[in-house]
């Protein structure tokens, strides 16, 4: 269990950075928010892959995590820019 958590944190940091690179334009979020978004995406992506029965197919799990990282970074970036426009 502890190895799952450690690997999710490491993979999450990497997928968060890759997710940020895949979104076109400038994101108004810092690296900490990017890494946290990637970690959340890694945990959720692993859970989705487990529920769908793909937990033993590493590439499919990574693709699901990367797609979720792009979504998470986009959501966080949009919420940060929406807060700036209201202020």
C-alpha positions in Angstrom: 0.0 0.0 0.0 2.8 2.4 0.9 4.5 1.7 -2.5 1.2 2.6 -4.2 1.1 5.9 -2.5 4.8 6.7 -3.2 4.5 5.7 -6.8 1.3 7.7 -7.2 3.0 10.8 -5.8 6.0 10.4 -8.2 3.9 9.6 -11.2 1.5 12.4 -10.3 4.3 15.0 -10.2 5.4 13.9 -13.7 2.0 13.7 -15.2 1.1 17.1 -13.7 4.0 18.6 -15.5 3.2 16.8 -18.7 -0.4 17.8 -18.4 0.6 21.4 -18.1 2.8 21.1 -21.2 -0.1 19.6 -23.2 -2.5 22.5 -22.5 -2.0 25.3 -25.1 -1.3 28.8 -23.9 -0.1 30.1 -20.5 -1.5 28.6 -17.3 -1.7 31.0 -14.4 -0.9 28.4 -11.7 2.4 27.6 -9.9 4.4 24.4 -9.8 2.9 23.3 -6.5 -0.6 23.5 -7.9 0.5 21.6 -11.0 2.1 18.8 -8.9 -0.9 18.5 -6.6 -3.2 18.4 -9.7 -1.0 15.6 -11.1 -1.1 13.7 -7.8 -4.9 13.9 -7.6 -5.1 12.7 -11.2 -2.7 9.8 -10.5 -4.9 8.6 -7.6 -8.2 9.0 -9.4 -6.7 7.5 -12.6 -5.4 4.5 -10.7 -8.8 4.1 -9.1 -10.6 4.3 -12.4 -8.2 1.8 -14.0 -8.8 -0.6 -11.1 -12.6 -0.3 -11.4 -12.4 -1.0 -15.1 -10.0 -3.9 -14.7 -7.0 -2.3 -16.3 -4.8 -2.1 -13.2 -2.3 -4.6 -14.8 -1.9 -2.7 -18.1 0.6 0.0 -17.2 0.3 2.1 -20.4 -3.4 2.3 -20.2 -3.2 3.5 -16.6 -0.6 6.1 -17.5 -2.7 7.4 -20.4 -5.8 7.7 -18.1 -3.7 9.5 -15.5 -2.3 11.9 -18.1 -5.7 12.7 -19.5 -7.0 13.4 -16.0 -3.9 15.5 -15.3 -4.7 17.7 -18.3 -8.2 18.1 -17.1 -7.2 18.9 -13.5 -4.6 21.4 -14.5 -7.1 23.0 -16.9 -9.7 23.3 -14.2 -7.3 24.7 -11.7 -5.9 27.2 -14.2 -9.4 28.3 -15.2 -10.5 28.8 -11.6 -7.3 30.8 -10.9 -7.9 33.0 -13.9 -11.6 33.5 -13.0 -10.6 34.6 -9.5 -8.2 37.2 -11.0 -10.8 38.5 -13.4 -13.3 39.1 -10.5 -10.7 41.0 -8.4 
